[in-house]
Amino acid sequence: MEQPDECFDPLQFAVDLDLTKSTKINPDEKVYISKSLINQANGSSYIELSSTKVTCAIYGPRETSSSSDESYSKCLLETSIKFSPFARQKRVDPLLIQYDNDEDCEEAELCSRLEEALLPCILLHKYPKSQIDIIIDVIEDDGQHLLSAIILSATVALIDACIELYDTVVAKSLKVNNSLFTLGYMPNLAQVSCLFFDGEATPNELDLLTDEAVKQCQVLHKAILSCLFFDGEATPNELDLLTDEAVKQCQVLHKAICKVVINDLKSAVALNRKTI
């Protein structure tokens, strides 16, 4: 039986009459974050965000071959993004990818947006006369979370490579009608590193989208922090509950430690008084 030339998801032809749902996202989207998967790389990560799957490898900092004045004062950032042949619904022949100009244009655009999101957070002046290579492989793309997954995977890989950062960059994409609103956010600095929106909206709608994206970024930020100590699968809300519970237990342990220290100090003071 011959395979059809193209396959389509019937849900993409469905019509949603409730336009208010377009700005809402599911808070229980599955998020899986793992690191240190590629031994040859200085840092690596694997991200599953909804149905989007992305890997990232960091090589460097290493000596750069560039002779420009910029490379002598700070580190250069080189990015590369490649799609697997089965990343999307329409399978691509690997032998024909090199002739697909549209694919090259999309990859170049994603690289540009990734660099724009990461440049504000990396201490480039700490690595003069060097460059950092960021290699992204897109395993699966669900059409909504690609850019945010790429930014998240690069952030985790940079942390895994021990690259000095001002802050982590967390990204969230919201679907608005047929457009995507993607925001990169640095939670500790409370600053936006990038914002991409290819649709139309009023200033009030943009404010609401920004506020919602920032809230989701704060949840994802906890997921990234949990990744450093938790190598499993959970929703952002589950990770949030785990983090809160761990903080409570740490506070209990802190009180117990303080109590022991205070008792030891009292005993030491009483012993000194007896000797005097």
Buried (B, 14 or more C-beta within 10 A) or exposed (E): EEEEEEEEEEEEEEEEEEEEEBBEBEEEBBBBBBBBBBEEBBBBBBBBBBBBBBBBBBBBBEEBEBEEEEBEEBBBBBBEBEBBEEBBEEBBEEEEBEEBEEBEEBBEEBBEBBBBBBEBBBEBEEBBBBBBBBBBBBBBBBBBBBBBBBBBBBBBBBBBBEBEBBBBBBBBBBBBEEEBBBBBBBBEEEBBBBBBBEEEBEEEBBEBBBEBBBBBBBBBBBBBBBBEEBEEEBBBBBBBEBBEEEEEEEEEEEEEEEEEEEEEEEEEEEEEEEEE
